[in-house]
Amino acid sequence: MKSLTCPPRSRQRGYMLVLVLVALVAMMISGVALVRSMDTSQLVAGNLASRNSTLHSADLGVQQAVTWIQSQASTGALNTDAPANGYYAAAVEEPWTSASFWTTCTSCTTASDGAGNNVSWVINRVCKVAGSPNAAGNFCSSLNGSASNGGSYSSDAVNFTGSPKYYYRITVQVVDRRNSASLSQAFVTL
């Protein structure tokens, strides 16, 4: 019988071992990068969902504020400030980022809108000062009732007639489940 002899190992230097280790390190780095990119994608998707949720909640706040304005329109209460109801008869820049400002009005805050967001709103009539819009020294942004052509120096100008409709600025703050606040504003005329 013939015996098998192995060649001496002195000529082997371990190139394959180094090559395999480099390949393993490259695969490990690409795996970590894949996991991190998936986490980032989930964070971005969560942020987009939160933004959409707060936007819909802001619409709810605007609807509630418009309902309040409509309920007070015939009472004359829109000529004076009502901070307890979130209403100011003059357009003043409020401290929107102050948490204490948003706690002044308890009736214009919803505890939760179904999505876990807290919605608060404030209404400013776009007037120079509080009081009657027709008072001396008061200027209110308004739109007169109906339009008809003519009555101007320009041949195609619109002439507004009728009772004026005043502008109101509604500012809505939405605080989401992550405790981040977003502000939205809408201008309405009633």
C-alpha positions in Angstrom: 0.0 0.0 0.0 1.1 3.4 -0.8 1.2 6.0 2.0 -0.1 9.5 1.5 2.2 12.2 2.4 1.2 15.8 3.0 3.3 18.7 1.7 5.0 20.7 4.3 3.0 23.6 5.7 5.8 26.1 5.7 4.7 27.5 2.4 1.1 28.5 3.5 0.9 32.0 4.8 -2.9 32.5 5.7 -4.0 34.8 2.9 -7.5 33.3 2.8 -8.0 33.9 6.6 -7.2 37.6 6.1 -9.5 37.8 3.1 -12.4 36.1 4.9 -12.0 38.4 7.9 -12.1 41.5 5.7 -15.3 40.2 4.0 -16.9 39.5 7.4 -16.1 43.1 8.6 -17.6 44.5 5.4 -20.8 42.5 5.8 -21.0 43.5 9.5 -20.7 47.2 8.6 -23.3 46.9 5.9 -25.7 45.1 8.3 -25.3 47.9 10.9 -25.9 50.5 8.2 -29.1 48.7 7.1 -30.5 48.5 10.6 -29.8 52.2 11.2 -31.4 53.3 7.9 -34.5 51.2 8.8 -34.7 53.0 12.2 -34.4 56.4 10.5 -37.1 55.5 8.0 -39.4 54.6 10.9 -38.7 57.9 12.7 -39.4 59.9 9.5 -42.7 58.0 9.0 -43.7 58.6 12.6 -42.9 62.3 12.3 -45.0 62.6 9.1 -47.9 60.8 10.8 -47.6 63.1 13.8 -47.5 66.2 11.6 -50.6 65.0 9.7 -52.4 64.3 13.0 -51.7 67.8 14.4 -52.8 69.4 11.1 -56.2 67.6 11.3 -56.4 68.6 15.0 -55.7 72.2 14.1 -58.7 72.1 11.7 -60.8 70.9 14.6 -59.7 74.0 16.6 -60.5 76.3 13.8 -64.0 74.8 13.4 -64.6 75.2 17.2 -63.5 78.9 17.1 -65.7 79.7 14.1 -68.6 78.1 15.9 -67.9 80.3 18.9 -67.7 83.5 16.8 -71.0 82.6 15.1 -72.7 82.1 18.4 -71.5 85.5 19.7 -72.0 87.5 16.5 -75.5 88.8 17.3 -74.9 89.5 21.0 -72.5 92.4 20.6 -69.9 90.5 22.7 -67.4 90.7 19.9 -66.7 94.3 20.7 -65.0 93.6 24.0 -62.2 91.3 25.1 -63.2 87.9 26.6 -59.9 86.3 27.6 -61.7 83.5 29.5 -63.2 82.5 26.2 -60.0 83.0 24.2 -61.3 86.1 22.4 -59.5 89.5 22.0 -61.3 92.4 20.2 -58.0 93.8 18.9 -55.2 92.3 16.9 -52.3 92.2 19.3 -49.3 90.0 19.0 -49.7 87.4 21.7 -46.9 85.4 23.4 -47.6 82.3 21.3 -44.7 80.3 22.8 -45.6 81.0 26.4 -47.3 78.0 28.1 -49.1 80.3 30.6 -50.8 82.1 27.7 -52.5 79.0 26.5 -53.9 78.1 30.0 -55.8 81.5 30.3 -58.8 80.1 28.4 -60.2 76.9 29.7 -63.3 76.8 27.4 -61.2 77.0 24.3 -59.1 73.9 25.0 -60.1 70.3 24.1 -58.7 67.7 26.5 -58.1 65.3 23.7 -59.2 65.1 20.1 -59.2 61.3 19.7 -55.6 61.2 18.5 -54.1 62.1 21.8 -53.6 65.8 20.8 -54.5 68.7 23.0 -56.0 71.6 21.0 -56.2 75.2 22.1 -57.4 78.2 20.2 -57.4 82.0 20.5 -59.4 84.5 18.4 -58.2 88.0 17.5 -60.5 90.4 15.7 -58.3 92.3 13.2 -59.0 95.8 14.6 -56.7 98.5 15.9 -58.4 98.7 19.3 -61.2 97.0 21.2 -64.7 98.5 21.0 -67.1 99.2 18.2 -65.6 98.9 14.8 -67.3 102.2 13.8 -65.9 104.1 16.8 -63.6 107.1 16.2 -59.9 106.0 16.0 -60.7 102.4 15.4 -59.8 100.7 12.2 -60.9 97.2 11.4 -60.0 95.1 8.4 -63.3 94.3 6.7 -64.9 93.2 3.5 -68.1 94.9 2.5 -71.1 92.7 1.6 -71.7 92.3 -2.1 -69.8 93.4 -5.1 -70.9 95.3 -8.2 -69.0 96.8 -11.0 -68.3 100.5 -11.3 -68.1 103.4 -8.9 -64.4 103.8 -9.2 -61.9 105.7 -11.3 -61.0 102.4 -13.1 -63.4 101.0 -15.6 -63.2 97.4 -14.3 -62.9 98.1 -10.5 -65.2 96.3 -8.1 -67.4 98.5 -5.9 -68.3 96.8 -2.6 -71.6 97.6 -1.0 -73.5 96.3 1.9 -72.7 95.7 5.6 -69.1 95.0 6.4 -67.8 91.6 7.4 -64.9 91.8 9.8 -61.8 89.6 9.7 -60.8 87.4 12.6 -57.5 85.7 13.1 -57.7 82.2 14.7 -54.5 80.8 16.2 -54.5 77.2 17.1 -51.9 75.4 19.2 -51.8 71.6 19.1 -49.7 69.7 21.6 -49.2 66.1 20.5 -48.4 62.9 22.5 -44.7 63.7 22.2 -45.3 67.0 23.9 -44.3 69.0 20.9 -46.4 72.0 20.0 -47.3 73.3 16.6 -49.1 76.6 15.7 -51.5 77.2 12.9 -53.4 80.4 11.9 -56.5 80.9 9.9 -58.2 84.1 8.8 -62.0 84.1 8.6 -64.6 86.7 7.9 -68.1 86.4 9.2 
